[in-house]
Amino acid sequence: MAKVKIIDVARAAGVSLGTVSNALNHPEKVRPETRRLIEETIRELGYTPNQSARMLAGGHNNMIGLVLPQLNHGFCLQIISGAQNEAQKHGYSLIFAVSGRDEDLEEQLLRHFMGTQLAGMLFQPIPRPTWTPRPNPTVPIVYLDAEGPDEGAFVTADNEAQGRLIAEHAASCGARRVAVIGCAHEGVLSRRVTGIRESLSTRPDIELEVLDAGEWDVSGDGFGLGQQLSRRDGAERPDFIIALSDVLATGAIAGIRAAGLSVPEDIRVAGCDGNPLAWSGAVSLTTCAPAGYEMGRKGVQLLVEMIEAEQEPQASHVRLGNRVQSPRTEDHPARRIETVRPFLLERASTRGAAATTSSAHRSPQVPETNLGAYL
């Protein structure tokens, strides 16, 4: 089958070649009814524009790329949803790829996306101690769930605030012995522990124990830790467990129930990271609101600002590496950080009659979240 060319579209639609070109590259210059005719003709003929040729002709690329480390966590799915919806509002399309937590593949994907002349990129790097932003990117780039020491654009979740929220909730429920489970020394998990410790440092009446054990994405680890803590003598058994991830929390609930105890009557359990994929357990889980959707939305907003800044007259810009960058001003700072704030989602895993504080001092009860808004 012969490849359909742009001249074939023009002939079939009965318009000039220039009109079809404008409809593809500068649609604001074409009357709506003509644009609809051309779009219908393109669909009927199966014409696919040559993106490289469009760029050489001065066309505007309206494609945003997104590179993620994984898709087995609701947080990443939320990022896609938030970014997709916000991109459409600004007239952009979104394509994404997943590295599978493989650093070599991550590098290949970044090089490929930057080489395809995308309008800009969103990038959630694989968590690692030595990560730094990419030097001299060839397209505008916003980093998600990461923050580097140098210039760049970053959208981060406030993990310390997530820890503080859950710890304050535990205190408001009348907890006296709080156990934290999870790899407390790792990345974002360590920042949640920092928030928990900070919140409870002013509460000498609450005994805090941090068990640096349990992979964040392994529910079986939570199950084992839940059983282990449940089998302690009453005086040593925690009355509130904070899991540093929701996967661990749901596993802990199952482990507590398997040991013959009840949640929340005997032990209350809360997660931290707002992962909807872990919310299908027997007891609905108290956790923090999902931050991924808002992170994706804010990431696109920041990226569009950067794209539009690069489209301004070149005289007002300076060159950095292989691309033009706005000068360091209050309007276009070289370093931008947007922080996504969490809020508490209180559910059955921490509700009950055991709280000793009055309802006036309880955390505000948030209605059950519509997961369709996040996934």
C-alpha positions in Angstrom: 0.0 0.0 0.0 1.4 3.4 -1.0 2.0 5.8 1.8 -0.5 8.7 2.0 1.2 12.1 1.6 0.1 15.5 2.6 -0.6 16.5 -1.0 -3.1 13.6 -1.1 -4.9 15.1 1.9 -5.0 18.5 0.2 -6.5 17.1 -3.0 -9.1 14.9 -1.3 -10.2 17.9 0.9 -10.2 20.3 -2.0 -7.9 22.8 -0.2 -4.3 24.0 -0.8 -1.2 22.3 0.5 -0.5 25.4 2.7 -4.0 25.1 4.3 -3.4 21.5 5.3 0.1 22.5 6.7 -1.4 25.3 8.7 -4.2 23.0 10.0 -1.4 20.6 11.3 1.1 23.2 12.6 -0.8 26.4 13.2 -4.5 25.4 13.6 -5.4 28.8 14.9 -4.8 30.2 11.4 -7.5 27.9 9.8 -11.3 28.4 10.1 -12.9 25.7 12.3 -15.1 24.3 9.5 -12.0 23.9 7.3 -10.0 22.3 10.1 -12.8 19.8 10.7 -12.9 18.9 7.0 -9.1 18.3 6.9 -9.2 16.2 10.1 -12.0 14.1 8.7 -10.0 13.6 5.5 -6.9 12.7 7.4 -8.8 10.0 9.3 -10.4 8.6 6.1 -7.1 8.4 4.3 -5.1 7.2 7.3 -2.5 10.0 6.8 0.3 10.2 9.5 2.2 13.4 9.7 6.0 13.2 9.5 6.9 14.8 12.9 10.5 15.4 11.9 9.5 17.2 8.8 6.9 19.3 10.7 9.6 20.4 13.1 12.0 21.3 10.3 9.2 23.4 8.8 8.8 25.3 12.0 5.8 23.4 13.4 5.0 23.2 17.1 5.5 19.8 18.7 2.7 19.3 21.2 4.0 16.0 22.7 5.2 15.7 26.3 7.2 12.6 27.4 7.0 11.0 30.8 9.5 8.4 32.1 8.5 6.4 35.2 10.4 3.8 37.2 7.5 1.4 37.6 3.7 0.8 37.2 3.1 -1.5 40.1 2.3 1.4 42.5 -0.8 3.5 42.5 1.4 6.6 42.9 2.8 6.2 39.4 -0.6 5.6 37.9 -1.8 8.7 39.6 1.1 10.7 38.1 0.0 9.5 34.6 -3.6 10.5 35.2 -2.8 13.9 36.6 -0.3 14.7 33.8 -2.5 13.5 31.0 -5.5 15.6 32.2 -3.5 18.7 32.7 -1.6 18.3 29.4 -4.9 18.1 27.5 -6.0 21.4 29.1 -2.9 23.1 27.6 -3.2 21.5 24.2 -0.5 18.8 24.6 -0.5 15.0 24.4 1.3 12.7 26.7 3.4 9.6 26.0 5.1 7.6 28.7 7.6 4.8 29.1 8.6 2.7 32.1 12.2 1.8 33.0 11.3 -1.1 35.3 13.8 0.2 37.8 16.6 -0.6 35.4 19.1 2.3 35.3 20.5 1.4 31.9 17.0 1.3 30.4 16.2 4.6 32.1 19.1 6.2 30.4 18.2 4.8 27.0 14.6 6.1 27.4 15.8 9.6 28.3 18.1 9.7 25.3 15.4 8.4 23.0 12.8 10.9 24.2 15.2 13.9 24.0 16.2 12.8 20.5 12.6 12.8 19.2 12.3 16.6 19.7 9.5 16.5 22.2 8.1 19.7 23.6 9.3 18.8 27.0 9.7 15.9 29.5 8.5 14.8 32.9 10.9 12.4 34.7 10.5 10.4 37.9 14.0 8.9 38.5 14.7 5.5 40.0 15.4 6.2 43.7 19.1 6.0 44.5 21.5 7.8 46.9 23.7 9.3 44.2 21.0 10.7 41.8 21.5 14.1 40.4 19.6 16.1 37.7 20.7 15.5 34.1 23.2 18.1 32.9 22.3 20.3 29.9 19.1 18.6 28.9 18.1 19.2 25.2 14.5 19.8 26.1 12.7 21.4 29.1 12.5 18.8 31.9 10.7 18.6 35.2 11.8 16.1 37.8 9.0 14.3 39.8 9.3 13.0 43.3 13.0 14.0 43.4 15.1 17.0 44.3 18.6 17.8 43.3 21.1 20.2 44.8 21.6 22.2 41.6 19.4 24.2 39.3 16.4 22.6 37.8 12.6 22.2 38.1 11.3 19.8 40.7 7.9 18.6 42.0 8.2 16.7 45.3 5.9 15.1 47.9 6.3 16.3 51.5 7.2 12.9 53.0 8.0 14.4 56.4 4.5 15.9 56.5 3.1 12.4 55.7 4.8 11.0 58.7 3.7 13.9 60.9 0.1 13.5 59.8 -0.1 9.8 60.7 1.8 10.3 64.0 -0.5 13.1 65.0 -3.5 10.9 64.1 -2.1 8.1 66.3 -1.8 10.5 69.2 -5.3 11.8 68.7 -6.6 8.2 68.8 -5.0 7.8 72.3 -2.1 5.6 71.2 0.4 4.8 74.0 2.7 2.3 72.2 3.4 3.1 68.5 5.5 0.7 66.3 6.8 1.8 62.9 7.5 -0.9 60.4 9.4 -0.6 57.1 13.0 0.0 55.8 13.3 3.2 57.9 16.8 4.0 56.5 15.8 4.2 52.8 15.1 7.4 50.9 11.5 8.7 51.2 10.8 6.2 54.0 13.5 7.7 56.2 11.9 11.1 55.7 8.5 9.7 56.9 10.2 8.4 60.0 11.8 11.8 60.5 8.3 13.3 60.5 6.9 10.7 62.9 9.8 11.2 65.3 9.4 15.0 65.1 5.7 14.8 65.9 6.0 12.4 68.8 9.1 14.1 70.3 6.8 16.3 72.3 4.7 13.4 73.6 6.7 11.6 76.3 3.5 9.6 77.2 3.8 7.8 73.9 6.4 5.0 73.5 7.8 4.9 70.0 9.6 1.9 68.5 11.0 1.8 64.9 11.5 -1.6 63.4 13.8 -1.1 60.4 12.4 -4.1 58.6 10.0 -4.9 55.8 10.4 -4.0 52.1 7.9 -1.3 51.2 6.4 -3.2 48.3 6.2 -6.7 49.9 2.9 -7.3 51.7 4.2 -10.6 53.0 6.8 -8.6 55.1 3.9 -6.7 56.6 2.1 -9.9 57.3 5.0 -11.3 59.2 5.7 -8.2 61.2 2.0 -7.9 62.0 2.0 -11.4 63.4 5.2 -10.8 65.3 4.0 -7.7 67.0 0.6 -9.3 67.8 2.2 -12.2 69.6 4.0 -10.0 72.1 2.8 -9.9 75.7 0.1 -7.3 76.3 2.4 -4.8 78.1 4.9 -4.9 75.1 2.4 -5.1 72.3 1.9 -1.9 70.3 -1.6 -0.5 70.2 -0.9 1.5 67.0 1.2 0.3 64.0 2.4 2.9 61.4 3.6 1.2 58.2 5.8 3.3 56.0 3.9 2.1 52.9 0.3 1.1 52.4 1.4 -2.3 51.0 3.1 -3.1 54.3 0.0 -1.8 56.2 -2.4 -4.1 54.5 -0.1 -7.0 55.1 0.2 -6.1 58.8 -3.6 -6.0 59.1 -3.8 -9.5 57.6 -1.0 -10.7 60.0 -2.8 -9.3 63.1 -6.1 -10.9 62.1 -4.3 -14.2 61.5 -2.8 -14.0 65.0 -6.3 -13.9 66.4 -6.5 -10.1 67.1 -8.8 -7.5 65.6 -8.1 -4.2 63.8 -8.8 -1.6 65.1 -10.2 -3.0 68.4 -6.8 -4.5 69.5 -4.3 -2.8 67.3 -4.9 0.2 65.0 -3.0 0.3 61.7 -2.2 3.1 59.3 -0.2 3.4 56.1 1.7 6.5 54.8 1.9 6.7 51.1 -1.6 6.8 49.7 -1.4 3.8 47.3 -4.9 2.9 46.0 -3.7 -0.4 44.7 -3.2 -1.5 48.3 -6.7 -0.5 49.5 -8.6 -3.7 48.9 -7.9 -5.5 52.2 -10.5 -6.7 54.7 -10.3 -3.5 56.7 -10.3 -0.2 54.9 -7.0 1.5 55.5 -6.2 4.9 57.1 -3.4 6.6 55.1 -2.4 9.9 53.5 -4.2 11.2 50.5 -2.6 10.1 47.1 -0.1 12.7 46.1 0.6 11.3 42.6 -2.3 13.0 40.7 -1.4 16.4 42.0 2.3 15.8 41.3 1.5 15.0 37.7 -0.7 18.0 37.4 1.8 20.4 38.9 4.6 18.9 36.8 2.8 19.7 33.6 1.9 23.2 34.7 5.6 23.9 35.5 6.7 22.2 32.3 4.3 24.3 30.1 5.7 27.5 31.8 9.2 26.4 30.8 8.2 25.5 27.2 6.4 28.8 26.7 9.5 30.7 28.1 11.7 29.0 25.5 9.3 30.0 22.8 9.8 33.7 23.6 12.1 35.9 21.4 15.6 34.5 21.6 17.1 37.9 22.5 15.7 37.5 26.0 17.3 34.2 26.6 20.8 32.8 27.3 22.2 29.5 26.0 22.9 26.7 28.4 24.5 23.6 26.8 22.5 22.6 23.8 19.4 24.5 24.6 18.2 28.0 25.3 17.2 28.8 28.9 15.6 31.8 30.4 18.0 34.0 32.4 17.9 33.9 36.2 15.2 36.3 37.1 12.2 36.2 39.5 10.0 35.4 36.6 12.2 32.5 35.3 14.4 31.3 38.2 17.0 28.6 37.4 15.7 26.5 40.3 12.1 25.8 40.9 10.6 23.5 43.6 6.9 22.8 43.9 5.8 20.7 47.0 2.6 18.6 47.1 1.1 18.6 50.5 -0.7 15.5 51.9 -3.9 15.3 53.9 -5.2 12.5 56.1 -7.7 9.8 54.9 -9.1 8.3 58.1 -10.8 4.9 57.6 -11.8 1.9 59.6 -8.3 0.6 60.4 -7.9 3.3 63.0 -11.5 4.1 64.0 -13.1 2.6 67.1 -14.1 3.1 70.7 -10.5 2.8 72.1 -9.5 6.5 71.6 -9.1 8.3 74.9 -9.1 11.9 73.6 -12.3 13.9 73.0 -13.7 14.2 69.5 -12.8 17.9 69.6 -9.1 17.0 69.4 -9.5 14.2 66.8 -8.2 14.7 63.3 -10.9 15.9 60.9 -12.7 13.0 59.3 -12.3 13.1 55.5 -15.0 11.5 53.4 -14.1 8.3 51.5 -12.1 9.2 48.4 -13.4 8.6 44.9 -10.6 6.6 43.4 -11.7 7.5 39.9 -10.3 11.0 40.5 -6.8 9.5 41.2 -6.5 6.6 38.8 
